[in-house]
């Protein structure tokens, strides 16, 4: 509690400077962390009738989130891996896309005249947002349920009917092609952003947006790795067992 009380005197801009992920929390509360980042948590909460403890707890939750790259995903059962991808990576994409779209639109409006590349970056990310939404739905409604069905059938020593899509190879090939498309799209974004380096005249929103894009790309890379290199090959092997 002492930490929470102390943090009420901390400026919004300090939170964002220490961890850019907190910017999304401020944005959700309608708090301007960019041009008015010199206000304390206490001041902004009093002015906007926001519960300061609630806000600080959400900020703390974000700061405590850590990634663990030493997890042995290959040892996981396929149904567990499916749930993990859906609940962690799919939810991440769904949560971050609206925030990034908002920030990119703002950058285009404020800095677009001096930095024309912002319009192309915005266009590329909007394409990514649209395609990923469709991609994830196909996984959640078609491919993932069939993988879970195979796992259950194997555990219960049951036979399984061929799916409407013929073989798991067919949706897997489609998903992998779409992964390649998004990988290329983000390679272009990385190049246009100078590897996510904001220009000298970039405001806080500029720096935060580029940092969020970089984090989004890293999460996408892990997401694709888990599917292309672990989930999909193992799903194909599992299906082959039913046809032997």
C-alpha positions, 0 to 999 in steps of 0.5 A: 500500500505504501508503494501505491501511495507513493506512486500517486505523486509520480508523473504519468510520463514517468510510468510510460518512460519506464514501461511503454505498455502502461500507455495502453492503460492510460489510454483506456482511461482517456488520460493523455500521457503525451502532451500532458504527461507531466501531471501526477496520478493524484492530480489526473485522478482527482480531475477525472474522478478516477479511483487512483488505487484501481488505476495504480493496480492495473499499472502494477499488473502490467509492469509485473508481466514477464515473458519466459522464453525457456518454456519447453513448449514441445513437451506440452500436449497439443490441446494445452498448446492450442489453449495457450496460443488462443488465450495468450497470443490471440488475446494479445492481438485482440487487445493491442490492435485497437490501441495501435490503430488509434495511435497510428491514426493520431501520428498520421494526423499530427506528424504525417506532413513531415513523415509521409512513411507514417501513412504507409506504416498505418496502411500496412498495420491496418492490413495486418489487423484485418488479416489476423482477425480472419486468420485467428477465427479460422484457427479457432473455429476450424483447425483448433477444434479438430486438433483437440478432437484428435487428441481426445480420440487418441486418449480414448482410443477412438476412431475419428472421421475425416474432417470436411477440409479433407486433411489437417494439411490443408488448413495448415498450409493456408495458415502457414501461407498467411503467416508468411504474409504477415511476416513480410508485412512486418518486415516492411514496417520494421524497415519503414520505422528504422527498426522502430526508432522514433525520429528526433521530433517524435513525441511520446506517442510516437515513441510508444507506438513504435515500441508497441509495434516492436513488441507486437512483432516479437509476440507475432514471431513467437506465435508463428513459431509455436504454430509453424514449428511445434503445433502444426507438425505434431498435428500432422503426425497425430492425424497420420496415426489415425490413417496408418 
